[in-house]
Structure formats: C-alpha cells, structure tokens
Amino acid sequence: MNDNDLKKLAIAINIGIFALILGIFSILNIFSMNSKSFSDDENRELAKIPEFTVKTLTDGTYFKNIDIYISDNFIARDDLIVLSRKIDRFKSFDMIYKKEDSVNIIINHTNGSEVNEALNPFDDDYLAVFNEVKIDETENDTINEVTDNIINETESNEVIDEVPEIAEVDVLPTDEPKTDEFVENIVSVLEEPDDTEPDFLSDGYVIYKNMVFSLPNFSQKHAQAYADTVNLYKQRLPNVTVSVLVCPTLVEMIDNTQIKGAYKSQNSVIKYLYSFLDSSINAVNCRDNLYTHRDEYIYFRSDHHWTGRGAYYAYQDFAVSRGFEPTPIENMEEVLIRDIYHGSMYSMTKDDRVKAFSDEIWAYMPTKKHTYYAIDKNDKRDVLDNMIQKTWRSYVCFSGGDYAFARAEVPENPQEFNIIVIKDSFGNAFAPYLTENFNNVIMIDPRYYKGESIGVLVEKYNISDIIFMNNAFNANVGSWVRNMNRIFP
C-alpha cells in the first residue's frame, strides 16, 4: 500500500469516525428532546419544536426556530454550559473592585466590529449595539462587569442620534446620605456579625451569607449621558411628564464594612446622575424607601432582581411623586408563584455554593382588570389576561419577561393618564402596579424595540407620562444610553 492509499485510508477513517460520532449524538438527541421544558439555571422556558407552515418555511423562520430548538434541547446541554463557564473562569481577569483601580474601555462602533465593552451582569440578555455613536472612555471609568457571553447582534440600519455633550464634573456627592434621610432605629436582617466574611470572587461577584450579588460599576460619562438623554426627551416632548426612577440593587441594602468599602455607594451614584437632570424632570427617589424596608423580602438572594414587594415600594414612591394614591399592597392578592426558586446567579457564577441558594417568588396581583398585548424581539405576539402570569414559574411571571413592546389596557382608569415605561428587566416587576392608575401602560425594552419612534407612540396613545425605569447598573452602561437614543422621539 503506497502513501496515497494510506492518506486516502486515513481520510476515510476520519470521515467514518466523525460520521459515527455525529450519528450517535443525533440518535441520542432524538431520544433526549423535550426531556425538560424549563431551564432552572437560565430561568427561562426552553424552545419547543416549531410549527411547520408555508409562511414560516418561506420567510425562513421555521429553520431558524429549528436551530434554536436543537440548541436548547441538545444532549448534556447543561453540563456543557457548566464546563464552558468553568473554562471561562480560568481565562477571566481579576475584576474585583478597589477604589484605586480603574479600567479604561475603548468602544469601537464601526459596523461589524467587535466590542470590548464587558457584559453587564444586570442586563439579562446583553445586546451590543453597533452604531455610529462613539463614546471614547478616556477617563478612568471603573467597571465591574463579567466578560463572557456577550451577544453581538447587529441592529437594522437605523442611525442613533448623537449622545449629548457632557460637562466634566470631578466631584461626586458624599457616599452616605445625611442621617435625617433615613428612618431611625431600623434593624437590618442583613446586619453584619463580626464573624461573617464576604467572599469576593474573581469576576466581580460576592458571596455573602446565603446570597450572591455583583459589585456595582460607575461611569461618570455614562451617568451624565443618561441624564442628558432624558433631558432631550423632555425637550422634544414638552407636554409629557418625564420621570426617572433609577433603583439600587441588593448590594446597597447590605450593612457590611468590607462590602461597602469595595464599591461606590449606589445612593451617591443615583444622586450624581439626578444632579444633571433638568428641574422639569420628576426624579424619583426609591432608594430610601427600599432601605427603610431592607429587613423585608425585597430582593432575591439567588437572582439579580428585586422581588415583587421591592418593586412595589418603588411604585409607591413614583405614584406619590405624580400625585396618585398608591393602592395598598394589602389590597392586592398575594400569590406564591414558586416556593423553591434558583435564580440567575448560579447561571452567572457557576459556583457550586450558589447552587444551594434558593428563593420564593411572590406576586401581588393588580386589582383592576386589563388586557395585555405583547410582542417579543422575534415579533412573536401574545395576548394575555394579566401582566402577572401565575403559571410562569420564574421571574418572567412579571410582565412576561423582556418583551420588546407590550401594552396593558385598563378600561376603568381615566383615559387621560397613559404611560410609557422605558425599562430594563427590573421594570418587569414594577410595571404591573401602574395598572392601578393608568389607562394604558406601554413597556418598551430599548435593547429589542424596533417599532415606531417614541414620539409617534406619544401621539398614538395620548401619552401623559414617560418613565425611565432602570437599575443602577444599566444607568451606567454606554450601550443602554445608545439604545435610549435609538428609539428617540
């Protein structure tokens, strides 16, 4: 047998081995399909086999959804995800925040290029938007963000308006509010015993007692750009009441000296952002109310969101700021959605200790009947009878998750009060309470929304209010500001 014959034999053997492995996996996948419908690690429903129609075949969505279905139901998928995360851990930089440290990030936004901006762990489905806006991070912005699983998706050919010019401000408000801003003698269940040591993980997460969370980021440039973009909304929509509600995350509620020394207080960051808002903007302070109630179950321990009760206190502050009477939470039906819930933090950290942390999901049902229309980022449309779905057993029970566009219509409320909520996933638990006061509650997720401009929606639905509802992480992320500009009126 000559060399050519040996080469041909080697090629044939390689092809045979590959075909055998492919065949084995294909057979195993056939038997493993539909073995589970929900991913506890990712807190989402797994894709179901798509329905075959002539329309889905001709427009290409059938085979696209087949790919998603196979990806979601691949054999040993969860184990492979764990392995991938552990490999990424070995590649990650030490991003533990220290006050003297800083990270310079340069973002290149030419179409089709890669983006070096780190994944925001509080952005459920981070979308890196490529556009013509350039934000040159020449200042020392400190960012504590996880660097894996960035989803690089290009948008349509829309061009985002220029991010506003930003004045340089070197002085940040003091870290701690004055004592008269707090209710005295509140005892926190998170009070730090001397023998409790937080565990600072190498990728910016902290394990503390029976909870896990991420240390916050702060960018002066992005915080100012966020405020200036809100101001431009007000300038273009002078007859609309524009509100901003930036909410803190779990870390702000924890009274631990080591943890507090590892990040810039979110209270200070929110005040800093609010200081750039025009006086005509309704800046809602929900932080103090949440801090007052910090001994209640207002944040999940194993998930990065607040609970339904935490979101209620933010609604309470917003309603009062707008002159509405907030419906007492005691008047709402309290529903246990899930008694053992493992949130997003295990999926983010893949730390075995976090796997043991669990939560309960409680929802407080709106008191007024409404119809809920929703469109997801793939243009799938749903019509639901309530913004809270009792049978959806994860955080997506609130508003159905991150729809690109959604509208709740509440016939019994006055027709002159209609609101647009430009929000991240924290807004999903917040928005259902707005059905207590508004005739139309429209939710826009700027990461995915590709419909009519905000200005058109204002005219179409006789909008009286717009509220920007974000957690403190997203209010400090450049991609969020760019998306706010993309849907500009």
Secondary structure, DSSP 8 states (H G I E B T S, - for coil): --HHHHHHHHHHHHHHHHHHHHHHHHHHHHHHTTS-SEETTTTEE--------HHHHHSSHHHHHHHHHHHHT-TTHHHHHHHHHHHHHHH-------TT-----B---STT------B-TTSTT-EE---S---B--S--B---B-S--EE----S-----------------SS--GGGS-TT---TT---TT---EE-TTSEEEETTEEEE---B-HHHHHHHHHHHHHHHHH-TTSEEEEEEE--GGGG---HHHHTTS--HHHHHHHHHTTS-TTSEE---HHHHHHTTTSS-B-SSSSSB-HHHHHHHHHHHHHHTT-----GGGS-EEEEEEEE--HHHHHH--TTGGG--EEEEEE--SS--EEEEE-TT--EEEES-SB-TT--SGGGBTTS--SEEEEE-TTS-TT-EEEEEE-THHHHHGGGGGGT-SEEEEE-TTT--SS-HHHHHHHTT--EEEEEEETTGGG-HHHHHHHHHT--
